């Protein structure tokens, strides 16, 4: 069934990056199943949502 691999990618993105299910589904619809592209963009989304203003980390 075609839904299973997509569901697996969504779960993996959620667990590894903390983005929402809707964000993961949108990324998959835009990028397909290329894991390196998905993880790169998911991390960019996650990082853009972090509050700024704390001291820089080393």
Backbone as CSV, one residue per row, in Angstrom:
resi,resn,N_x,N_y,N_z,CA_x,CA_y,CA_z,C_x,C_y,C_z
1,UNK,0.839,-1.183,0.000,0.000,0.000,0.000,0.885,1.248,0.000
2,UNK,0.585,2.244,-0.819,1.430,3.418,-1.005,1.450,4.348,0.209
3,UNK,0.455,4.287,1.048,0.372,5.196,2.191,1.411,4.853,3.258
4,UNK,1.739,3.598,3.414,2.653,3.185,4.489,4.015,3.875,4.437
5,UNK,4.734,3.877,3.296,6.035,4.547,3.283,5.926,6.038,3.582
6,UNK,4.882,6.692,3.077,4.689,8.118,3.344,4.474,8.340,4.839
7,UNK,3.650,7.487,5.452,3.403,7.598,6.883,4.704,7.416,7.661
8,UNK,5.531,6.492,7.227,6.818,6.272,7.880,7.717,7.487,7.795
9,UNK,7.724,8.146,6.638,8.522,9.362,6.491,8.019,10.469,7.405
10,UNK,6.706,10.599,7.485,6.120,11.622,8.365,6.553,11.366,9.799
11,UNK,6.385,10.144,10.268,6.757,9.805,11.646,8.233,10.069,11.902
12,UNK,9.069,9.679,10.952,10.509,9.863,11.110,10.863,11.351,11.190
13,UNK,10.235,12.167,10.339,10.478,13.609,10.393,10.011,14.207,11.720
14,UNK,8.844,13.770,12.186,8.328,14.269,13.462,9.289,13.946,14.598
15,UNK,9.752,12.711,14.631,10.625,12.268,15.720,11.992,12.945,15.671
16,UNK,12.540,13.116,14.477,13.903,13.634,14.372,14.003,15.153,14.397
17,UNK,12.900,15.842,14.043,13.002,17.301,13.950,12.005,18.056,14.803
18,UNK,10.892,17.423,15.174,9.900,18.103,16.001,8.958,19.010,15.233
19,UNK,8.957,18.938,13.897,7.989,19.729,13.145,6.615,19.085,13.268
20,UNK,5.589,19.783,12.817,4.237,19.244,12.921,3.965,18.258,11.786
21,UNK,2.919,17.458,11.971,2.536,16.504,10.933,2.165,17.238,9.641
22,UNK,1.451,18.354,9.758,1.069,19.128,8.573,2.305,19.636,7.827
23,UNK,3.301,20.096,8.581,4.537,20.571,7.951,5.258,19.433,7.249
24,UNK,5.310,18.267,7.892,5.965,17.108,7.298,5.256,16.683,6.010
25,UNK,3.937,16.651,6.042,3.177,16.278,4.845,3.394,17.273,3.713
26,UNK,3.462,18.542,4.043,3.700,19.555,3.010,5.087,19.387,2.394
27,UNK,6.085,19.143,3.233,7.432,18.929,2.711,7.480,17.723,1.786
28,UNK,6.833,16.644,2.181,6.826,15.438,1.352,6.122,15.708,0.026
29,UNK,5.050,16.481,0.066,4.342,16.786,-1.184,5.197,17.665,-2.100
30,UNK,6.031,18.513,-1.521,6.881,19.397,-2.321,8.168,18.720,-2.786
31,UNK,8.771,17.911,-1.924,10.106,17.376,-2.190,10.144,15.897,-2.544
32,UNK,9.035,15.215,-2.337,9.052,13.766,-2.561,9.678,13.064,-1.372
33,UNK,10.284,11.932,-1.617,10.804,11.111,-0.511,12.317,11.191,-0.351
34,UNK,12.942,12.215,-0.902,14.389,12.377,-0.763,14.703,12.769,0.681
35,UNK,15.235,11.818,1.447,15.422,12.019,2.878,16.346,13.184,3.207
36,UNK,17.442,13.331,2.490,18.372,14.413,2.819,17.719,15.780,2.601
37,UNK,16.916,15.924,1.553,16.205,17.182,1.326,15.136,17.411,2.384
38,UNK,14.409,16.351,2.720,13.360,16.476,3.733,13.930,16.888,5.079
39,UNK,14.999,16.238,5.498,15.566,16.525,6.814,16.164,17.938,6.843
40,UNK,16.799,18.350,5.732,17.366,19.702,5.654,16.271,20.757,5.809
41,UNK,15.195,20.598,5.066,14.112,21.584,5.112,13.352,21.535,6.431
42,UNK,13.167,20.344,6.985,12.492,20.223,8.278,13.299,20.913,9.378
43,UNK,14.613,20.756,9.337,15.457,21.432,10.327,15.412,22.943,10.141
44,UNK,15.328,23.396,8.900,15.224,24.833,8.646,13.922,25.381,9.215
45,UNK,12.834,24.632,9.038,11.546,25.047,9.613,11.648,25.091,11.128
46,UNK,12.180,24.026,11.709,12.306,23.954,13.165,13.143,25.124,13.689
47,UNK,14.256,25.382,13.053,15.150,26.433,13.522,14.542,27.825,13.347
48,UNK,13.722,28.002,12.315,13.095,29.305,12.098,12.020,29.593,13.142
49,UNK,11.522,28.552,13.801,10.478,28.729,14.809,11.031,28.903,16.216
50,UNK,12.336,28.683,16.389,12.941,28.846,17.712,12.989,30.318,18.084
51,UNK,12.701,30.630,19.345,12.808,32.033,19.773,14.261,32.497,19.730
52,UNK,14.423,33.706,19.295,15.777,34.269,19.242,15.973,35.203,20.426
53,UNK,17.214,35.528,20.701,17.466,36.474,21.761,18.331,35.915,22.875
54,UNK,18.542,34.613,22.874,19.431,34.018,23.871,20.872,34.169,23.438
55,UNK,21.789,33.858,24.317,23.191,33.952,23.956,23.535,32.907,22.886
56,UNK,24.477,33.237,22.006,24.865,32.267,20.985,25.499,31.033,21.593
57,UNK,25.269,29.902,20.966,25.857,28.652,21.461,27.130,28.367,20.710
58,UNK,28.051,27.701,21.371,29.360,27.413,20.761,29.297,26.220,19.862
